[in-house]
Amino acid sequence: MATFSQAQEGVIPQEGDISSLRQEFVSTQLAAGFSQESVDKFLGQAHYNQKVIDAITTPWEAKPWHKYYPIFLTEQRLAKGLEFWHSHSDTITRAANQYQVDPQIIVAIIGIETFYGGYMGTYPAIDALYTLGFHYTPRADFFRKELANLQQLVAEERLDITQLNGSYAGAMGYGQFIPSSYRHFAVDFDHDGKRDLIGSPVDAIGSVANYFHQHGWQRGEDVALPLTAHQLPDNLSVWKSGKPNYTVADILSPELALAQNRDLDISQPGLIVELIQAEQTDYWLGLNNFYVITRYNRSPLYAMAVYQFSQQLKDAYGKG
């Protein structure tokens, strides 16, 4: 049963709407080449899960930075990351070189997403995507498309739908790829004839690197740089979504300067990241690579956690 607040937000659609959406989904899958029987069987395996709705309406990214980053930037995660990097150093180096992605960002993503395969999620992927696609109106269209991609993924990769567990948003494997990302960016990096992001850390490493390559990562380039001010000039705003909305020249000024002087192409795109601390607000200049991290997860807090964790990993691995 929906809570009052969820009903107010329009989270739970009417039964007639669900029936209409189901028929639309079936028509889409028939057009994609599936039979009526296979679509009915696929949907018959899906179940509504209230815990999915509860999770998506209380995301971690809603926390302020000073409460968000301690979840991810821990000594335990750093130690596990270094262990993972050393164990898979040849694969990580090969992926970094082939896809021109900094190795620490590959290691950081897998660590932030699943603690190196330790926590891949317990929600059946089909239940999560069905619940959000038919019972969560704010993003129902997106999640129904992912549900459709899930059926296609299962057919293409010959996966067992009953064994596919993941996050409340239907993301799976070491790198937590949603079905469309799995289909489009996963690679068979261990050359065993299948793209296995759940059982093969080698495939996961190559696939994360490919994802970042395909989204425009620039190896060796800056990601984000701290700024001096704790208050923004009136003519500037914090980045929320979409492509970077300024050039670096638009952002930097005597009032809002880099915390450490350095040469920087001021004509390149830039954005402003806001980090709310316990006693003040910090601002950072985000560059292209920061934006690329947000293609993995749209939250600027997530991107900053990944970046800062990657720097911890790089520093510690270099000393090892």
Backbone hydrogen bonds, N-H to C=O, Kabsch-Sander energy under -0.5 kcal/mol:
donor,donor_aa,acceptor,acceptor_aa,energy
7,A,3,T,-2.2
8,Q,4,F,-2.3
9,E,5,S,-1.9
10,G,7,A,-1.3
11,V,6,Q,-2.4
18,I,14,Q,-1.9
19,S,15,E,-2.2
20,S,16,G,-1.9
21,L,17,D,-2.6
22,R,18,I,-2.5
23,Q,19,S,-2.0
24,E,20,S,-2.1
25,F,21,L,-2.5
26,V,22,R,-2.6
27,S,23,Q,-2.4
28,T,24,E,-2.1
29,Q,25,F,-2.3
30,L,26,V,-2.5
31,A,27,S,-2.2
32,A,28,T,-1.1
33,G,30,L,-1.4
34,F,29,Q,-2.3
39,V,35,S,-2.2
40,D,36,Q,-2.6
41,K,37,E,-2.3
42,F,38,S,-2.3
43,L,39,V,-2.8
44,G,40,D,-2.0
45,Q,41,K,-0.7
45,Q,42,F,-1.1
46,A,43,L,-1.5
52,V,49,N,-1.2
53,I,49,N,-1.0
54,D,50,Q,-2.4
55,A,51,K,-2.1
56,I,52,V,-2.3
57,T,53,I,-1.5
58,T,55,A,-1.1
62,A,59,P,-1.5
63,K,60,W,-2.3
66,H,276,I,-2.1
67,K,64,P,-1.7
68,Y,64,P,-1.7
69,Y,65,W,-2.6
71,I,68,Y,-1.4
72,F,68,Y,-0.6
72,F,69,Y,-1.2
73,L,69,Y,-3.0
74,T,72,F,-1.6
78,L,74,T,-2.0
79,A,75,E,-2.5
80,K,76,Q,-2.2
81,G,77,R,-2.4
82,L,78,L,-2.3
83,E,79,A,-2.0
84,F,80,K,-2.5
85,W,81,G,-2.6
86,H,82,L,-2.5
87,S,83,E,-2.3
88,H,84,F,-1.9
89,S,86,H,-0.9
92,I,88,H,-2.8
93,T,89,S,-2.5
94,R,90,D,-2.4
95,A,91,T,-2.6
96,A,92,I,-2.7
97,N,93,T,-2.4
98,Q,94,R,-2.6
99,Y,95,A,-2.5
100,Q,96,A,-0.8
101,V,96,A,-1.4
105,I,102,D,-1.2
106,I,102,D,-1.0
107,V,103,P,-2.0
108,A,104,Q,-2.2
109,I,105,I,-2.2
110,I,106,I,-1.8
111,G,107,V,-1.7
112,I,108,A,-2.9
113,E,109,I,-2.7
114,T,110,I,-2.0
115,F,111,G,-1.6
116,Y,110,I,-1.5
118,G,114,T,-1.0
118,G,115,F,-0.7
119,Y,114,T,-2.5
123,Y,166,G,-2.0
125,A,164,L,-3.0
128,A,124,P,-2.5
129,L,125,A,-2.4
130,Y,126,I,-2.1
131,T,127,D,-2.7
132,L,128,A,-2.2
133,G,129,L,-2.3
134,F,130,Y,-1.8
135,H,131,T,-1.8
136,Y,132,L,-0.8
137,T,10,G,-0.5
137,T,11,V,-0.9
139,R,136,Y,-1.3
140,A,137,T,-0.9
143,F,139,R,-2.0
144,R,140,A,-2.3
145,K,141,D,-1.8
146,E,142,F,-1.7
147,L,143,F,-2.1
148,A,144,R,-2.3
149,N,145,K,-2.3
150,L,146,E,-2.1
151,Q,147,L,-1.8
152,Q,148,A,-1.9
153,L,149,N,-3.0
154,V,150,L,-2.6
155,A,151,Q,-1.7
156,E,152,Q,-2.7
157,E,153,L,-2.8
158,R,154,V,-0.8
159,L,154,V,-1.4
161,I,159,L,-0.8
163,Q,160,D,-2.1
164,L,161,I,-1.1
165,N,163,Q,-1.1
166,G,123,Y,-2.6
167,S,171,A,-2.3
170,G,167,S,-1.8
172,M,177,F,-2.2
174,Y,197,L,-2.4
176,Q,173,G,-1.1
177,F,172,M,-2.5
182,Y,178,I,-2.6
183,R,179,P,-2.6
184,H,180,S,-2.0
185,F,181,S,-2.8
186,A,181,S,-0.7
186,A,182,Y,-1.4
189,F,187,V,-1.5
191,H,188,D,-0.8
196,D,194,K,-0.9
197,L,195,R,-0.7
200,S,196,D,-0.9
204,A,200,S,-2.0
205,I,201,P,-2.5
206,G,202,V,-2.2
207,S,203,D,-2.4
208,V,204,A,-2.5
209,A,205,I,-2.0
210,N,206,G,-2.3
211,Y,207,S,-2.5
212,F,208,V,-2.1
213,H,209,A,-2.3
214,Q,210,N,-2.9
215,H,211,Y,-1.2
216,G,213,H,-1.6
217,W,212,F,-2.4
219,R,100,Q,-0.6
219,R,217,W,-0.6
221,E,218,Q,-1.8
225,L,285,L,-2.3
227,L,283,Y,-2.7
228,T,257,A,-2.4
236,L,233,P,-1.8
239,W,272,I,-2.7
246,Y,270,G,-1.7
248,V,268,Q,-2.3
249,A,266,I,-2.5
250,D,247,T,-0.5
251,I,247,T,-1.1
251,I,248,V,-0.5
252,L,248,V,-2.5
253,S,256,L,-1.4
259,A,226,P,-2.7
266,I,264,L,-0.9
268,Q,265,D,-1.2
270,G,246,Y,-2.9
271,L,286,G,-1.8
273,V,271,L,-0.5
273,V,284,W,-2.7
275,L,273,V,-0.5
275,L,282,D,-2.9
276,I,274,E,-0.5
277,Q,275,L,-0.8
277,Q,280,Q,-2.5
282,D,275,L,-2.9
283,Y,229,A,-0.5
284,W,273,V,-2.1
285,L,225,L,-3.5
286,G,271,L,-3.0
286,G,284,W,-0.7
287,L,223,V,-2.6
289,N,222,D,-0.7
290,F,223,V,-0.6
290,F,287,L,-0.7
291,Y,287,L,-2.0
292,V,288,N,-2.2
293,I,289,N,-1.7
294,T,290,F,-1.4
295,R,292,V,-1.5
296,Y,292,V,-0.5
296,Y,293,I,-1.6
297,N,293,I,-1.4
303,A,299,S,-2.1
304,M,300,P,-2.2
305,A,301,L,-2.4
306,V,302,Y,-2.6
307,Y,303,A,-2.4
308,Q,304,M,-2.9
309,F,305,A,-2.3
310,S,306,V,-2.5
311,Q,307,Y,-1.9
312,Q,308,Q,-1.9
313,L,309,F,-2.5
314,K,310,S,-2.5
315,D,311,Q,-2.5
316,A,312,Q,-2.4
317,Y,313,L,-2.9
318,G,314,K,-2.0
319,K,315,D,-0.9
320,G,316,A,-0.6
320,G,317,Y,-0.7
